[in-house]
């Protein structure tokens, strides 16, 4: 639709014609607020001063760079903190800095998103409606309705608001790559921070999270994103860096001691030649697998008796974990059969180490069908022709990981997963899809030059 493309204003840069002098007034107001915050920082305590200066700097960037550029930078902060968000605040706090950055980032991008086109697959719409309906029924029937409602709200936000926001925004390929790399760097930073602060228990690495499994799941998502980045980059240098980063992240997964994460990563690697339909790629990965098997004894010596490899062989604390999981699954099945159609609410689900059983217990068998429809809509494009289809590796990784760990609304997982929704925009016209990419790339180039 060429006429529509040329008629609308540049997306992600201006939001439409502004009244004369309005931008100057906004800039003046923001600068005055920043000055007031700096003044407040000189009279308050240490924490208040740091916070005030940070807000002042942020407002100054907003005034000088504009809402779209600062919105992208804010979302980069969300992607950087998502791998370790559980360890940033006490576990009792339901809202985290990552949540705040997501809300603020997308709020700044609202003028761009309002110009977007919302086209979602029918299975996704039906799935969300079913999850919401049976989730509300289970919540009303639950003895602890408030807790169940809060959990349902968080779940619907990550499963609906984040993918829809990305779809309306339609970030350019350059911005998607930037966010993906930010997540990978965030995971590696989490690992470095964990080593520096001694967050290693029983030989298992935590990173900056509060459990080795949470550290491992961030590694899974980082590797899924690196698969996407490897095929996006064209130069040998960029691909070499990507492969190197994947190797380092792979070591972090091994040192987390998570058997499930190690298996999920292995399955993702096996999927690559199938998805890419390449015999050469399959041969290379088979060769790499043979080398890993041959090197297994040396890996066991290097990683010690608490690594994922040793725990897969029954060593370390694997027997205790198996006992706890079995007890949790047995209790879950009892709860499910007590109310198989409507569930008993999204409460006390942590000990059920299986997302599918969690959903069945919480909102019933029909609610589980709705959840599967949502995941189907997000996972299906991997085998399609969308230019960004490889972002769906994150969804397939979640499908595997979710069979082993409770993670319904885990932002470590859903923040990178929401990018897969961009695949639904593949049916847009070529001109309609290219314009935002060009404008956002120009915006980011200008931002880099200024900073």
C-alpha distance (Angstrom), angle and dihedral (degrees) to the residues before:
residue distance angle dihedral
X1 . . .
X2 3.82 . .
X3 3.79 95.2 .
X4 3.79 92.4 56.4
X5 3.78 92.2 48.0
X6 3.76 95.5 51.0
X7 3.79 94.1 42.7
X8 3.77 98.2 57.9
X9 3.81 123.9 76.2
X10 3.77 121.7 -102.5
X11 3.76 105.6 -71.5
X12 3.77 119.2 -124.2
X13 3.77 93.6 11.4
X14 3.76 111.6 65.8
X15 3.81 118.3 6.5
X16 3.78 92.0 -147.5
X17 3.79 136.9 -54.9
X18 3.79 113.3 -36.1
X19 3.81 124.5 -150.2
X20 3.81 114.0 -96.5
X21 3.78 111.3 -84.4
X22 3.81 94.5 7.2
X23 3.81 93.9 113.1
X24 3.80 90.5 52.1
X25 3.81 90.8 51.2
X26 3.81 91.8 49.5
X27 3.79 91.0 48.2
X28 3.81 91.2 49.9
X29 3.81 92.2 49.9
X30 3.78 92.7 48.6
X31 3.81 91.8 48.0
X32 3.81 91.1 50.5
X33 3.81 90.3 50.9
X34 3.78 90.0 49.7
X35 3.79 90.9 50.8
X36 3.81 90.5 49.6
X37 3.79 90.7 51.7
X38 3.79 91.7 50.2
X39 3.80 88.5 51.5
X40 3.80 89.5 50.2
X41 3.79 90.0 50.6
X42 3.80 91.0 59.6
X43 3.81 92.6 55.6
X44 3.84 102.6 38.8
X45 3.81 134.6 72.1
X46 3.79 126.2 -78.7
X47 3.82 96.3 -90.2
X48 3.81 92.6 42.7
X49 3.79 90.4 48.5
X50 3.80 93.9 51.2
X51 3.81 91.3 46.9
X52 3.80 92.8 47.8
X53 3.80 93.2 49.1
X54 3.81 90.3 47.8
X55 3.79 92.3 52.1
X56 3.79 90.6 46.0
X57 3.81 91.8 52.8
X58 3.81 90.3 47.0
X59 3.81 92.1 51.4
X60 3.79 90.4 48.2
X61 3.82 90.5 52.8
X62 3.79 89.0 48.2
X63 3.80 91.2 53.3
X64 3.80 94.9 46.5
X65 3.81 103.7 35.1
X66 3.80 101.7 31.5
X67 3.78 134.1 -123.6
X68 3.81 97.9 -75.8
X69 3.80 96.3 52.8
X70 3.80 93.5 43.5
X71 3.80 89.4 45.5
X72 3.81 90.2 57.8
X73 3.81 90.8 46.5
X74 3.81 90.1 49.9
X75 3.81 91.4 51.5
X76 3.79 88.4 50.0
X77 3.79 85.9 58.6
X78 3.80 89.7 52.2
X79 3.81 91.8 50.5
X80 3.82 91.4 46.5
X81 3.81 93.3 52.3
X82 3.82 97.6 38.5
X83 3.84 94.5 84.4
X84 3.81 91.1 59.3
X85 3.81 103.8 22.2
X86 3.81 93.3 121.5
X87 3.78 90.7 62.9
X88 3.81 97.2 46.4
X89 3.81 94.7 78.9
X90 3.83 135.1 17.7
X91 3.81 112.4 -72.4
X92 3.82 91.3 -114.1
X93 3.82 92.7 66.0
X94 3.84 108.2 93.8
X95 3.82 95.2 -166.9
X96 3.79 117.3 60.5
X97 3.83 136.1 -170.9
X98 3.82 88.1 -101.6
X99 3.80 89.7 58.8
X100 3.79 91.1 50.4
X101 3.80 92.3 49.7
X102 3.81 91.3 49.7
X103 3.80 92.6 51.1
X104 3.80 93.5 45.4
X105 3.80 94.4 44.1
X106 3.79 95.4 51.4
X107 3.81 90.9 41.5
X108 3.79 89.1 59.5
X109 3.80 89.6 49.2
X110 3.81 94.1 51.7
X111 3.85 94.1 104.2
X112 3.81 87.9 57.2
X113 3.79 93.9 42.6
X114 3.81 92.7 51.7
X115 3.81 87.6 63.9
X116 3.80 92.1 52.3
X117 3.77 128.2 101.6
X118 3.79 119.0 -122.1
X119 3.79 109.6 -143.1
X120 3.79 113.2 157.7
X121 3.80 129.0 169.4
X122 3.79 116.9 -98.3
X123 3.84 93.8 -122.7
X124 3.81 88.8 57.6
X125 3.81 92.8 51.6
X126 3.79 92.6 47.0
X127 3.80 91.3 46.1
X128 3.81 93.6 52.3
X129 3.81 91.8 47.6
X130 3.81 91.5 50.3
X131 3.82 93.6 46.9
X132 3.80 91.4 48.4
X133 3.81 94.1 46.4
X134 3.78 97.8 47.4
X135 3.80 90.9 37.3
X136 3.79 89.9 58.0
X137 3.82 91.8 46.2
X138 3.80 91.3 51.4
X139 3.80 90.7 46.0
X140 3.80 93.4 52.1
X141 3.81 91.6 47.9
X142 3.80 93.7 46.0
X143 3.79 122.6 102.0
X144 3.80 88.0 -135.4
X145 3.78 100.6 44.2
X146 3.80 96.9 160.6
X147 3.81 94.0 55.9
X148 3.79 91.1 46.0
X149 3.82 91.9 48.6
X150 3.82 92.7 51.4
X151 3.81 90.9 50.4
X152 3.82 91.0 47.3
X153 3.81 90.7 49.8
X154 3.83 92.9 52.2
X155 3.79 90.8 46.1
X156 3.80 94.2 50.8
X157 3.81 92.0 46.5
X158 3.82 94.6 55.9
X159 3.80 92.5 39.2
X160 3.82 96.6 45.5
X161 3.80 114.8 14.1
X162 3.81 97.2 47.1
X163 3.84 98.4 48.3
X164 3.82 92.7 41.6
X165 3.81 91.4 48.9
X166 3.82 91.1 52.2
X167 3.80 91.1 47.0
X168 3.81 92.7 51.4
X169 3.79 91.8 44.6
X170 3.82 95.5 45.7
X171 3.81 97.6 -166.9
X172 3.77 118.1 -148.8
X173 3.83 120.9 -102.7
X174 3.80 88.9 -105.3
X175 3.80 91.8 54.7
X176 3.81 92.3 46.3
X177 3.80 90.0 52.6
X178 3.80 89.8 48.3
X179 3.81 92.4 52.5
X180 3.81 91.6 46.1
X181 3.80 92.5 51.7
X182 3.79 89.8 46.0
X183 3.80 89.8 57.5
X184 3.83 91.8 48.6
X185 3.80 91.5 49.2
X186 3.80 89.1 46.8
X187 3.81 90.7 56.2
X188 3.80 92.7 47.5
X189 3.81 89.4 47.3
X190 3.79 89.1 51.1
X191 3.81 89.8 52.9
X192 3.80 92.5 48.4
X193 3.81 91.0 47.8
X194 3.79 91.3 49.7
X195 3.80 92.0 51.9
X196 3.81 91.6 46.8
X197 3.81 92.6 51.2
X198 3.80 95.1 41.3
X199 3.81 97.0 -113.9
X200 3.78 93.4 160.9
X201 3.79 118.1 118.0
X202 3.77 123.0 -175.7
X203 3.79 88.5 -9.6
X204 3.83 92.0 -59.8
X205 3.81 116.7 123.6
X206 3.82 119.2 -129.3
X207 3.79 101.7 -179.6
X208 3.81 107.3 -158.4
X209 3.81 91.3 -40.8
X210 3.81 124.7 96.3
X211 3.83 98.2 -118.0
X212 3.82 134.3 36.9
X213 3.82 91.0 -128.0
X214 3.82 90.2 58.2
X215 3.79 89.0 50.5
X216 3.81 89.3 49.4
X217 3.80 94.6 50.4
X218 3.80 90.0 54.3
X219 3.80 86.9 53.8
X220 3.81 90.2 52.2
X221 3.81 91.7 53.6
X222 3.80 91.9 44.5
X223 3.81 91.1 54.9
X224 3.83 91.0 47.0
X225 3.81 89.2 53.3
X226 3.82 91.2 46.1
X227 3.81 89.6 55.9
X228 3.80 87.5 56.2
X229 3.81 91.9 45.6
X230 3.81 93.0 48.9
X231 3.80 91.9 59.6
X232 3.81 92.8 40.7
X233 3.80 94.4 55.4
X234 3.79 115.9 75.5
X235 3.81 105.7 -172.2
X236 3.80 122.1 84.8
X237 3.82 90.5 -127.6
X238 3.79 94.2 55.5
X239 3.79 91.9 45.4
X240 3.80 91.3 48.6
X241 3.80 90.3 52.3
X242 3.80 89.7 48.2
X243 3.81 92.4 50.9
X244 3.79 90.4 47.3
X245 3.78 91.2 51.3
X246 3.82 89.7 49.2
X247 3.80 90.0 52.9
X248 3.80 92.4 51.2
X249 3.80 92.1 46.7
X250 3.80 88.9 48.6
X251 3.80 90.0 56.4
X252 3.81 89.7 50.9
X253 3.81 89.5 55.2
X254 3.80 90.8 51.0
X255 3.80 92.2 49.1
X256 3.79 91.2 50.0
X257 3.78 86.2 68.9
X258 3.80 91.9 -135.1
X259 3.79 110.7 148.7
X260 3.80 92.7 -171.8
X261 3.79 93.4 52.8
X262 3.79 91.3 49.6
X263 3.80 91.1 52.3
X264 3.82 92.5 47.1
X265 3.81 91.4 51.5
X266 3.81 90.0 48.6
X267 3.81 91.4 51.6
X268 3.82 91.0 48.8
X269 3.80 90.1 53.7
X270 3.81 90.6 50.0
X271 3.82 89.6 49.6
X272 3.80 94.0 58.0
X273 3.84 98.8 78.3
X274 3.82 89.6 42.5
X275 3.79 93.4 51.5
X276 3.80 94.3 40.9
X277 3.83 91.8 44.3
X278 3.78 90.2 -139.8
X279 3.81 124.1 144.1
X280 3.80 91.1 -167.0
X281 3.79 91.9 52.9
X282 3.80 89.4 47.3
X283 3.81 91.4 52.3
X284 3.79 92.4 49.4
X285 3.78 92.6 49.4
X286 3.80 91.3 46.4
X287 3.80 88.4 52.4
X288 3.79 90.2 48.9
X289 3.82 90.4 49.3
X290 3.79 90.9 52.0
X291 3.79 90.4 51.4
X292 3.81 90.9 50.6
X293 3.81 91.0 51.5
X294 3.79 90.4 49.1
X295 3.81 90.5 49.2
X296 3.83 94.5 46.2
X297 3.84 95.3 104.4
X298 3.80 91.1 52.1
X299 3.83 91.6 47.2
X300 3.80 89.9 53.2
X301 3.80 90.6 53.4
X302 3.79 92.9 48.0
X303 3.80 98.9 45.0
X304 3.80 96.5 40.6
X305 3.78 130.6 -144.0
X306 3.80 96.2 -50.7
X307 3.79 98.6 58.0
X308 3.78 123.2 112.4
X309 3.81 90.4 -107.1
X310 3.80 93.3 56.0
X311 3.81 92.2 44.3
X312 3.81 89.7 51.3
X313 3.79 86.4 58.0
X314 3.81 90.7 52.8
X315 3.80 99.4 -96.1
X316 3.80 132.2 126.9
X317 3.80 116.4 17.2
X318 3.80 95.4 -24.9
X319 3.81 95.4 113.2
X320 3.81 92.4 54.3
X321 3.79 91.3 48.4
X322 3.79 91.4 50.1
X323 3.81 91.1 52.4
X324 3.81 92.8 50.6
X325 3.80 92.4 47.5
X326 3.78 92.7 49.3
X327 3.81 91.4 51.4
X328 3.81 91.1 48.9
X329 3.80 93.2 49.5
X330 3.80 92.0 48.1
X331 3.80 91.5 53.4
X332 3.81 90.2 45.8
X333 3.80 93.0 55.2
X334 3.80 90.0 50.9
X335 3.81 89.9 52.7
X336 3.79 92.1 47.0
X337 3.81 95.3 52.2
X338 3.80 89.7 48.1
X339 3.84 89.3 63.2
X340 3.82 111.1 5.8
X341 3.82 98.4 163.0
X342 3.82 104.2 42.4
X343 3.82 104.6 19.1
X344 3.78 125.5 -144.1
X345 3.81 100.7 -96.0
X346 3.81 135.9 -80.8
X347 3.81 94.3 -73.1
X348 3.81 134.2 119.5
X349 3.80 93.1 8.7
X350 3.80 99.7 134.3
X351 3.82 95.7 94.8
X352 3.82 91.1 54.0
X353 3.78 101.0 90.7
X354 3.79 94.6 -162.6
X355 3.80 126.0 77.3
X356 3.79 94.5 -154.1
X357 3.79 93.3 52.8
X358 3.81 89.3 43.7
X359 3.79 90.5 57.9
X360 3.80 93.2 44.6
X361 3.81 90.6 50.8
X362 3.80 93.8 44.0
X363 3.81 103.7 43.0
X364 3.79 105.4 5.5
X365 3.79 136.7 -109.9
X366 3.83 94.4 -59.3
X367 3.79 90.3 52.5
X368 3.81 88.1 52.9
X369 3.80 89.7 54.8
X370 3.81 89.0 53.3
X371 3.81 91.4 50.4
X372 3.80 90.9 50.2
X373 3.82 90.0 51.8
X374 3.81 89.9 54.5
X375 3.80 92.0 50.2
X376 3.81 91.0 45.1
X377 3.80 90.9 55.0
X378 3.81 91.1 50.4
X379 3.82 96.9 42.2
X380 3.80 100.4 42.7
X381 3.85 98.4 75.5
X382 3.81 90.7 67.8
X383 3.81 87.6 81.8
X384 3.82 94.0 41.0
X385 3.81 133.3 81.0
X386 3.81 102.0 -97.6
X387 3.82 111.4 134.4
X388 3.80 88.6 -129.8
X389 3.80 97.5 42.8
X390 3.81 93.0 122.5
X391 3.79 89.4 70.1
X392 3.82 83.7 75.5
X393 3.81 89.7 73.5
X394 3.81 83.5 84.8
X395 3.82 90.2 60.2
X396 3.79 93.5 49.3
X397 3.79 89.6 47.9
X398 3.80 88.7 52.6
X399 3.81 90.5 50.8
X400 3.79 90.4 56.5
X401 3.79 96.6 39.8
X402 3.79 91.9 46.6
X403 3.81 90.5 63.1
X404 3.79 88.8 63.7
X405 3.81 108.7 31.5
X406 3.86 134.8 38.7
X407 3.80 105.2 -111.1
X408 3.81 112.3 141.3
X409 3.81 97.7 144.0
X410 3.78 101.3 10.3
X411 3.82 107.7 151.2
X412 3.81 91.6 -156.1
X413 3.80 84.7 68.7
X414 3.80 105.0 29.9
X415 3.82 97.3 48.5
X416 3.84 93.4 65.7
X417 3.82 91.5 32.6
X418 3.80 93.1 59.2
X419 3.81 89.8 67.6
X420 3.81 88.6 70.3
X421 3.81 88.9 72.4
X422 3.80 88.2 75.1
X423 3.83 86.3 75.7
X424 3.80 88.6 71.4
X425 3.82 88.5 66.6
X426 3.80 91.5 64.7
X427 3.80 92.5 104.0
X428 3.81 93.2 62.3
X429 3.78 117.4 110.8
X430 3.78 117.6 -89.8
X431 3.80 94.6 -115.2
X432 3.81 91.8 46.2
X433 3.77 90.5 52.8
X434 3.78 98.0 45.5
X435 3.78 101.1 50.9
X436 3.81 98.1 66.5
X437 3.78 90.0 46.8
X438 3.79 92.6 54.8
X439 3.79 93.8 45.8
X440 3.80 95.2 47.1
X441 3.79 91.9 46.6
X442 3.79 89.7 52.4
X443 3.80 90.0 48.0
X444 3.79 92.9 52.0
X445 3.81 91.8 45.8
X446 3.79 89.6 53.9
X447 3.80 90.7 47.3
X448 3.81 92.0 51.5
X449 3.79 91.1 49.1
X450 3.82 92.3 50.9
X451 3.79 95.6 46.2
